[in-house]
Amino acid sequence: MVSGPFFDRMNPKTLGLLLQEGGIITAAQCETGLEHARQHGVKLGEALVALGYARPEEITHVLGNQFGLKPLDLTVEMVDEELVKRFPAELLQAHCMMPLVSHGQWLVVAVRDPNDSEGLEQLARLTPGLRLAPQIADARQIRRCLAQAWGMAGSGSGAGDNDGEWHEEGVGGAVGVAPALKNLPTEESTEAEHEERSDVGGKPARLTPGRDMNALLLAARDMKASDLHLAVGSPPCYRVNGTLRRLAGPPVTNDEASRLLTGLLNDEQRAHLEQQWELDFALEMADGLRFRINVYKGRNGMGGVFRLIPALVRSLDELNMPEVLKRLCRLPRGLVLVTGPTGSGKSTTLAAMIDYINTNVAGHILTIEDPIEFVHGHKRCLVNQREVGVHTKGFAEALRSALREDPDVILVGEMRDLETIALAVTAAETGHLVLGTLHTSSAPKTVDRLIDVFPPEQQEQIRIMLSESLQGVVCQALVPRAKDEGRVCAMEIMIATTAVRALIREGKTFQLPSMIQVGSKFGMQSLDQTLKEMVFAGTITRLAAAERANNKYLFEGQGETAPPPVEPSARKESAAGAQPNSPAPVKTKTEEGGEDSWMQVYGRKK
């Protein structure tokens, strides 16, 4: 929320008139500046500075006088780098503003243009429970301070960003942030103002005291976060590009956490939480924004984790996934597993695979999820989605029932226990294509996990069943980019060739890594080789690769230089980042219908 002086939108000509009245520019220069601003998509002040008609400090003083603000001198202020890094860099840079200090319920923000209501409103959504106090400052100083906070060599200057000599002179007549803190309204004065004043949209200029759950959830979208964490004793936290960032503001109290979290639950869910002390469910907001939510009770009180689910299902082509995944989707039967640690994008990959089947194959798809994440409509397939705890009591119960519901494809959200795994393998053996997930870090470990769940006397039988039903394992990890924001998806792919099936059946899973290494012609690729090629391409650093690699010694002790060249392969860059693809697999006529058998391609007879 934006409080204190809340700024209405100013017509660009108003600034021009003020500059003319001050004798800074002429009417002709104002018209030229307006035309330049329209052509280049910049503000009038930036255009006038770029044309040399006005100096940045003159623009700052005119805007400050308009709103009764003295410009801040950021040359005398220490940049709170931790505070700045809690907000998206692209937002701060685009609107040339910088959080300076969190003072009680106030967040003092240095802005180039106090009239930038769009930028201030976006920032307000990221600070639910805090009131913004915008203070005007020189654009050059703001950009330099942002560059300092983010560790950038330059300031990313734009129009009107002449560096000048502000280091020595600062901005004439400017003050530090301390006087601005003294002038912040008290709680009583803002309550009185709240009764009288509203913003340009007719809504109150400040929200009800305390954080708002809707605002917190919308902030997750605005920050491009994957998760929102609410925990007593800490401000709300967002996971952005794999890193947890705390919002500015006071910690969440026990009462506040209870109010925010229980307000999302119906009576049945509240009863379940009281009995089981934890609850999983999905939430869909009015604008289509969806979250997978876990609410739990901890030592300090209630807590919650909100996983943001993209509104649209991205296709395999949009994600630039390996072509072998499409081949796995077209299998008539068998078990296909997508594995990886929490937050590695397994749900996104599985949703894209289901969407590919739904688009290209006629059949019946049945999903069993806890809770339902991506929503699939009927395309060429009939799609039925069931949620554990809402439409069925559990994964095992739903799988047992699924065998009598005539599905062609079954998606099992999580294969958690022996019974669910046994039923999934049985369903794969009885003529269904079963897609499932596990939390394992490599394809060989996935096979071991499936077998080790069973008691020793049953493991020989499950090895035989798995060797016949398993078709492929896709293991993935998200790795931070070396230079840009975002993460890259690195994949390990194991295809169940005749040799792989034999190793599983004979209990020689320790030989599977070697089989993956030499199986590129079948579409296989190891995680370590994928990471090595990404380091060589400069997409990720050695340190980041070593943290995810199965064999960390491949990347240790060699600095950040590129490794020796590796054999180039036909790999594509994924939408999440540079995603290496496997070499082109053996071609079939899959799309024409009279295809060579998948079993022939991988060494099995029809």
N, C-alpha and C positions, 0 to 999 in steps of 0.2 A: 504494500500500500504506500502511496506517496502522500506525505503529510507536510506540515509546515506550509510554506508558500507552494500551493499546487498550481502549476502553470497551465493556462489555457493555450491552445494552439495560436501561434502568431502568424499572420500573413507575412510572407517574405518581404513585401513592400514596406511593412512597418519598420523593419530594420533599416531598409534603404532610406526611408524618410528621416529616421533618427540620425543616421550618418550624414544626411544632407543638412539637417538642422545644426549639427555640430561642425559643419564646414569641412568634413572629412572627404566627402565625395560630391560630385556634381550630379544633376539629374541625368545627364547623358551617360555618365559612368554607371549610374544605378541601372539604367535600361540595358546597357551592355553587359553588366554583371548578371542581371536576371536571365538574359538570353544564354550566356555562358553556363549558368547554373542548370538551365533546362537541357541544354545540349549534352552536358557531361554528368548529369544526375547528381549534382552536389548542392550543398546549401549556398545561399547567397553570400554569406560571410566568407566561405571558402573560395568562391568564385572571385570575389573582390580582392582577396589576398593574392590569389594566383595571377590575377591581371595586374597586380602592383598598385591598385587604387587605394588600398588600406593596409595597415599593419595588423597582425594578429592581436596585439594588445589593445588596439583601438576597438576592434570588434568585441573583445572580452569586456572592456569597460562599458561600452554602450549597452550590451546585454545585461551586465551587472546592474547598471543604473536603472534599466527598465524594470527590474524585479527587486530593487532595493538591496542588492547583494554586493559585498566587496569581494573582488577576485581573490582566490586562495593562491598563495605562493608555495608551490610544491617543492621549490628548491630548499625550503627549510624543514620539510617534513620527511620522516622516515617512511619508506614504502613498506606496508605490512604485506609481505609476499604471500604468507599463508592465507590471509583474508582474500587477496586478489585471486589466488589460484582456486578458490572455492566456486568461482563463476566461470562460465564459458569464455575462453579468450576471444572467440569470434564475435560474441555479443559486445564485449567491452571495446574491442577495436573498431567494430562497425559503427558504434554510436559514440566513440571517443569519450568514455566515462570510466571512472575507477573508484571502487569502494575504498574509503580511507580509514574509517574507524567504526567499530560497533560500540555504541555508547548506550547502555541500558536497552530500551526498546527502540533505539534509533540506529540507523545505518547512514552515516554521512558519506555522500557520494560526490566526487568531483566530476563535473560535466562541462563539456565544451559549450553546449547550448541548453539552457534551462527549459527551453520550450520543446525539447525532444521527448514528447510524451510517449511515443512508441517505444523508445529505448527504455525509458523509466518504467513503463508498464511491464515490459518483459522482465526487467530486473526485479520489480516488485513481486512478480509471480515466483521468483526464485528465493524470495525472502519472506515467506508467510510468517506472520507473527511480529515482523519488524516494520517500522515506519521509515520510509526513505526521507532523508533531508538533503536535497540536491544543493550543491554549492558550485558556483561557476569557477572555472580555472582555465588557464591558457592551454590550447589544444596541443601545442608542442610539448609542454611539460607533462601532460597526461600521457601522451604516446611514449615519451621517454621513460616515464615511471612504469608503464605497462611492460615495455621492453625489458626494463631492469627486473621486474617481478618474474617474468617468464623466461629470463635468461637468454634473450635474443640479442644478437650483435647490433642490429639497427632498430629503428623505431617504427619501421613500416610506414613511413611518412606518406601522406596523401596530399591532396590539394591544399594549399595554404599551410604546408608544414615546413616552412623555411626554418632551418635550425637556428639561424641568427646567433645572438650572443646571450641567450637567456641564462646560461650557466653563471655568467658573471653578474648580469644586471637583474635577473629575475623579471618580474612584471611590476612596473611602477605602481605604488599605492596598494599592492596586494598584502594580504595578512595571512597568518598561519591558521591552522584548523582550530586552535584553542578558543578563539573568540566565537567561532561558529557553534561550538558545543555549548557555550554559555547562553547563546540566543535561542537554543532549542526550546519549544513550548513545553510546559509541564503537562502532566497527565490531566490536571483539572482544566487547563486552558484548551487542550485538544478536545476534551469531552464537550466543552461549551461550543467550540467551533463546529464540532460534528453536527450539532443541532441546526446550524445555520447554513453550512457550506456544502456544496456538492460539486463533482467534477463535470467535465463537458458532456458526459453521457447521461447526466442526471442521477448517477449513482452516488452513494456516500463517498466522501473523499478518503475515508479510512474504514477498515473492516472492524467487526466485533473483536475486542481484545482476545488474544490467544490464536493459536494456529488453526488453520482450516484444512480439513483433510482433502477437499477437492483441490485447493491451491497447491498442496504438497504433491498430489498426483500429477497435476498439470505441469508442475515444475520439473518432474522427472522427464516428461516429454520434451520440454523446452531445453533441458540440459543434455538431451540425447543419452540419458542414463539407462543402464540395464536394470538397476535395482534401487529401491528406496528402503532404508533401514530406519525403524523407529525403536529406540531403546531408552529406558529411563536413565537419566543422568548424563545424557549426551544430546547435543542438537541433532536434528535429522541428518542422515548421511545418505549420499547418493554414490553409486558405483558408476564411474564414467571411464570408459576405455580400460576397465579392469582395476582402476584405482579408486579407493573409497575417499570421498570428499565430504567434509562437514559443512553444513550451512552456518552462516553467521547467525548469532543469536543465542539466547539462553538455552540450557539443557531442557529436555522433555521431563516433566514431572510425572509421578505415578498417576495422579488424577487426570492429567492431560492425556497420557497414553491410553488410559482406560476409556476416556471420552472419545478419543479419535478412533480407536479400534473397535470398541463395542458398538459405536454408531454405524458401523458397516454391516452388522450381523442382524439376522432375524432371530426370532425366539428359539427356533430349533437349533440354530448354530450356536447361540449363547448357551443353551443347555448342553450341547455337545462339548463346548469349550470348558464348561464347569466340570464335566465328568471326565474328559480325557486330557485336559490341560493344554491341548494344542488342537489346531484346526487348519485344514487346507481347503481353499475354495477359490473360485474365480470371480472377478468383478468386471462388469462392463459399464462404462460411463455413457452418458447421453450422446457424446460425439463419436462413439465407437471405440474409444480408448479402452483396452483390456489389460487386466493385471492378474497374475497368478499370485495368490496371497497365502502366507503362512502366519498365523497368529499363535503365540505361545505364552506360557507363564514362566518367568525366571526369578532369580533371587531378588532383583530390585522391583519387580512388577511385570506388567504385561509388555510384550514386545511384538513386533511385526516386521515381516520382510515382503516387499512388493516387487515382483518381477514383471517388467513391462513387456507386453506381448504386441508385436507389430500388428497394425490393423489389417495389412494386406499380406497374403502369402506370396512370397517371392518364388519364382520358378527356378528350376535347376539351371536354365540358361542365364537368367538374371544373376544368379549367384556364381555363374561360370564354374560349375562343378564338373568333375571329370565325367567323360562320356560313359564310363563303366557304370556309373550310378543309374543311368537310364536303362542299361542292360539288366541290372539287378531288378529294376522296377517292372520289367516286362517278363520276369520269370513266372511260370504258372504255379509254382509251389516252392516250398523251402523256407529256410530261416535266414533272414538278413538282419544284422545287428549294427546299430549306430552307437558308438561308445565314446567316452571321454569324461573328463572331470566336470563338476558343476560349473555352469556358465560357459561351456565350450561351444554352444550353438547346436546341440543335438536336436532340440525341438525344431529349430529353423530348417535343418537339413531334412528331418523326417517329414515336416510339413510340405517341403518342396517335392519330396518323393511321392507323397500321397497326391499332391496336386498334379504331378506328371501322370500318374496312373489314372486319376480322375479325368484328365483331359484326353488321354490317348487310348484308353482301354475301356471296353464296356464290361461292367461287372458290379459287384456289391462290395463296398468297403465298410468295415465295421471297426471303429476305434474305441479303445477302452483307456480312459485317461483319468488322472487325479491331480488337478482338475482338468477340464477341457481348456486347451490353450488356443490354438488356431482354429477358427471356424471354417469348415469346408461346405460349400454349396453343392448341389447335384449338377454335374456336368454330363459326361458320358456314363458316369457311374452313379449308382444309388449309394449315398453316404449316410450312415447312421453313426452318431457319436454318443457314447455313454460315459457318464461321469461317476467315478467311485464315490459312494456316500450320498449320491443324489438319485442315480438311475440303477445302481447295483451296489451290493454290499462290499464287494472286493474284486480284485483282478482275477483270482482263481474262480470265483463264482461266475463272473462275466465270461471268462474263457470257456468254462464248462457249458454254459448256455449257448455260447457262440457257435459251437459245433452243430447245434440244431437250428441255426438261423441262416443257413445257406450263404455264408460269406465267401468271397473269392480272395479278399485281402483282409487281414486282421492286424491292426496296430495295437501293440501292448505298450502303454506309456512307460511302465517300469516293471522289469522282471526282478521282483524283490526277494522271493522266497522259493523254496524247493517246489512247492505245488504249482506255482505259476510257471516256473521254468519247465517243469515236466509237462504241463498242459500245452505250453507253447511249442515244445518240441514235437509233441504228439500231433498237434494241429498241423505243423509243417509236414509231418510224415503222411498225413491223411489227405493231402491234396490242396492245402491252402498256402498262400504266400503270407508269411508272418513277419512283420517288422517290429523290432523291439529295441530297447535301450538298456545299457549297463554303465556303471561308473567305473570303467577300467581305462588304463593309460596306453594299452597296446593290444593288437589283435591276438598274439599268443596268450597274453594274460586273460583275455576275454574267454578263450577256450578253457583255460585252467579254472577260471571262476565258475563257469557253468558246471564243470565236472566236480569241483571240490564241494559244491553245495550239497551233493548227495552223499549218503553214508558209504563207507568203503565197499560194502558188499554190493552196492548198486552201480558203482562207478564204471565197471567194465561194460555193463549194459548201456549206460548213458553215452559212453564213448562210441559205441557202435551206432546208436541212434543219431548222435550228433554228426558222426562222419557221413551219414547218409542224408541228413536233412539240412545241415548248414550249407549255405550258398555263398555267403560273403560277410566280412566284418569291415566296417568303416570306422576307424578311430580318429578323432580330431582334437585339435587344441588350438586356442587362439593366442597369438603371439604379438606383443606390441611392435608397431612399426618403428623403424630406425629413425625416421625424420619426421613424418607427419603424424597427426593424431589418428587414432583408430588402431585396430588390431587386424592381424592377418590370420587366415585359417590355414593351418598345416594339417595334412591328412596322411594317415597310414591306411592302406587298402589291402586286404587279403582276400583272394578269391579261392573258393574250394575246388581246386583242381584234383585230378586223380591222386597226385603225389601228396597234396595237403590232406586229403581224406585218409590216406593210408597212415600218415603220421599221427593224426588224431586217433584213429582206430587202434594203433599200436602203442599209444601213450607216449609218443616221442615229440611232445609239443615244444621241447627245447630246441628242436631243429626247424621250427616254423620260421624264425627270423631269416635263416639262410634261404629258405624257400621263397620268402617274400622278396629278398634281394635279387634273385635270379628270375623272378616271375613277371618282369615288366611287359613281356609280350602278351600276357593275359590281363593286363591292366593293373597289376599290383605295384605298390610303391611303399617303401618304408618311411617311417616318420623321420628318422635321422637323415636319410638321403634328401628328403623334402626340405628339411631345415637347412642342410648344407647348401643346397642350391639357392635357397632364399638368402642366406648369408652372402654367397658369392654374388648374387644380383644386387646386394646392398639394400634389400628390403627390410631385413632385421639385423640386429647386432649379434655377435657371437655370444655375449652374455645372455641375451634373451633366448637364443637357441639352446644354450647349455641348460637353462632352467627347465626346458620342456623335453629335451632329448632323452631317449632311453639309454644311450651311451654318451654320457656327459664328457668323457675324455676326448671325444672328437673335437670339442670346441674349447677346451680349457688350455690356458697357458700360451695363447697365440695372439693376444690383443684383439683389436677390432679389424684387422686387415682381412682381406678376402682370402678364402682358402684356394688351393690349386684348382684350376678349371676342372669341371666335371663334365661328363658326357651330356650334351644338350638334349633336352627331351621336349616333346610337344606338351608344354604345360601352360595353363592359362591362369590369369590373375583373377582371383575370386572377388566378388563384390565387397566382401569384408576386408579385402586386401589382396596382395599378390598370392593367389592360390595356385601352387604348382599342380599341374595335371599330369596324369600318367601318359607314357608314350601311347601312340595310337594302338588300340587293341586289334585283334584279328577282326576283319570286317565281316559283317553278315548282312543279309538283306532284310533286316528287322522291320524297316518301315514299309516294305512292299507286301508283307504278309506271307510270301513263300520263302521265309527265311531259312538259312541253315540253322540247325538245332543249336541252342545254347549249350546243350550237353556235348555236342560234337566239338564246339569251340574249346571247351575246357576238358577235353580228353575223355568224355563219357559217351557211350552209345545212346541212341534214342531209345 
